[in-house]
């Protein structure tokens, strides 16, 4: 007796698609970080040497707020536009 596979046959890729882009979506997981970032927030990546000093968002925000207060007034006005 022949074994029958329960898995769906994979879709054939078009000829212009490279084989390294043939992604098996059956092994994909949902993004656990999706929905955690509010629409008015911006996510940035810190370089490793910077992240040694700023280990959380509060320390980054405090440093940036201090920098903003040190900026000339005309630069602050331009940023608000």
ZADREN-281059 format. One line per field, with one value per residue: residue in one letter; x, z, y of N, C-alpha, C in turn. Coordinates in steps of 0.001 Angstrom, whole numbers, plus 500000, padded with zeros to 6 digits. Example, Ala and Ser with C-alpha at 12.3 -4.5 7.8 and 13.67 -1.06 7.14 Angstrom:
2
r = [A,S]
n_px = [513190,512850]
n_pz = [507800,507080]
n_py = [494310,497750]
ca_px = [512300,513670]
ca_pz = [507800,507140]
ca_py = [495500,498940]
c_px = [513200,512900]
c_pz = [507800,507870]
c_py = [496700,500030]
END
This chain:
81
r = [X,X,X,X,X,X,X,X,X,X,X,X,X,X,X,X,X,X,X,X,X,X,X,X,X,X,X,X,X,X,X,X,X,X,X,X,X,X,X,X,X,X,X,X,X,X,X,X,X,X,X,X,X,X,X,X,X,X,X,X,X,X,X,X,X,X,X,X,X,X,X,X,X,X,X,X,X,X,X,X,X]
n_px = [500841,500535,501906,500166,500607,499728,500299,500015,500575,503458,503420,504279,507043,507511,509456,511170,511853,514251,515641,516357,514473,512241,510060,508992,506006,504604,506089,506241,506019,503922,504431,505696,506056,504408,502017,502714,503855,502979,501202,502212,504825,508365,510623,514001,517291,520059,523571,525968,528016,526815,524537,525565,525667,523098,520658,517950,514695,514006,516442,517504,515546,515749,518343,518041,516082,517530,519407,517738,516898,519259,519571,519627,517049,515888,516268,514679,512136,511934,511851,509362,507580]
n_pz = [500000,499191,500700,501498,501237,503434,503139,501357,497855,496798,495501,492182,491278,489397,486389,486573,489216,491703,493173,495895,496944,497323,499581,502338,503586,505414,507651,508832,511385,513362,513756,516753,517753,516469,516487,518937,518830,518930,516679,516659,517390,516789,515625,516129,515332,517339,517145,518135,519903,520882,522101,524380,526218,526267,527407,527560,526542,528004,528807,526345,525420,527411,526941,524330,524725,526313,524447,522612,524095,524118,521550,519114,519042,516514,515107,516528,515961,513205,513210,514212,512183]
n_py = [498810,502205,505134,508079,511464,514089,516710,519787,520233,522012,525296,526039,527957,530954,531305,533470,533745,533330,530354,530635,532300,530849,530357,528480,528679,527186,526781,529200,531735,533815,537342,538223,540734,542456,545003,546069,548561,551858,554011,556590,556383,555933,553576,552905,551731,551189,551611,549114,550117,552405,551417,550301,552335,553346,551649,551342,552621,554884,556090,556828,558620,560612,561606,562583,564533,566327,567127,568391,570627,572018,572879,575554,578090,578611,576239,574476,575514,574986,572229,571671,572189]
ca_px = [500000,501313,501622,499625,501030,498655,500718,499588,501698,504014,503141,505450,507445,507692,510832,512006,512110,515412,515253,516542,513285,511148,509873,507994,505172,504031,506931,506274,505410,503433,505352,505299,506191,503426,500979,503220,504345,501903,501378,502953,506181,509328,511599,515331,518308,521275,524811,526359,528764,525869,523609,526212,525370,521652,520142,516495,514129,513995,517744,517629,514655,516307,519482,517546,515413,518594,519966,516749,516925,520509,519534,519186,515592,515438,516263,513494,510955,511921,511518,507928,506786]
ca_pz = [500000,499024,501664,500916,501991,503754,502853,500070,496919,496765,494285,491320,491154,488016,485915,486911,490649,492085,494125,497287,497380,497456,501023,502799,504541,506418,508844,509265,512664,513375,514349,518136,518080,515711,517289,520185,518598,518618,515383,516812,517830,515763,516076,515559,515755,517834,516911,519350,520864,521486,522957,525666,527101,526314,527479,527505,525835,528882,528757,525016,525389,528281,526244,523182,525246,526714,523199,522037,524842,523805,520168,518941,518910,515121,514716,517177,515223,511917,513461,514506,510957]
ca_py = [500000,503429,506196,509298,512639,515037,518077,520341,520374,523360,526050,526184,529353,531383,531142,534613,533720,532537,529320,531042,533033,529894,530305,527523,529403,526288,526871,530597,532067,535185,538304,538444,542149,543227,545619,546638,549906,552791,554676,557845,556081,555591,552586,553100,550774,551822,550881,548396,550938,553350,550676,550014,553454,553537,550282,551324,553775,556056,556763,557443,559782,561656,562209,563353,565736,567251,567658,569309,571888,572709,573362,576946,578209,578540,574823,573897,575961,574280,570839,571584,572368]
c_px = [500880,500903,501153,500015,499842,499023,500262,500777,502157,503702,504418,505774,507639,509170,511742,512344,513300,515009,515427,515359,512059,510948,508750,507172,504545,504831,506977,505550,504943,504438,504899,505395,505160,502356,501464,503636,503173,502225,502178,504377,507051,510333,512914,516264,519548,522472,525249,527110,527876,524948,524232,525890,523872,520989,518620,515985,514132,515321,517972,516780,515186,517470,519019,516814,516438,519225,519019,516769,518195,520529,519143,517686,515121,515414,515033,512225,510829,511486,510027,507074,506364]
c_pz = [500000,500073,500935,501821,502207,503412,501466,499133,496876,495428,493468,491181,489683,487648,486298,488407,490945,493149,495584,497827,497501,498939,501379,503916,505592,507712,509420,510594,512607,514096,515762,518551,517359,516655,518579,520035,518192,517320,515484,517322,516636,516351,515361,516086,516176,517457,518216,520369,521543,522460,524282,526690,527288,526251,527449,526854,526691,528821,527404,524949,526248,527592,525071,523632,525693,525489,522578,522769,524546,522383,520118,518662,517468,514623,515303,516421,513902,512106,513703,513257,510368]
c_py = [501247,504462,507440,510462,513564,516472,518503,520413,521816,524020,526175,527658,529695,531309,532303,534681,532807,531510,529727,531845,532137,529617,529348,528174,528489,526325,528286,530772,533509,536076,538623,539905,543017,543772,546241,548094,550793,553522,555969,557620,555712,554620,552856,552026,551530,550960,550226,549249,551971,552624,550257,551101,553660,552166,550197,552609,555032,556814,557435,558701,560920,562364,563059,564620,566777,567893,568676,570648,572682,573268,574836,576991,578088,577088,574133,574263,575221,572838,570663,571667,571076]
END
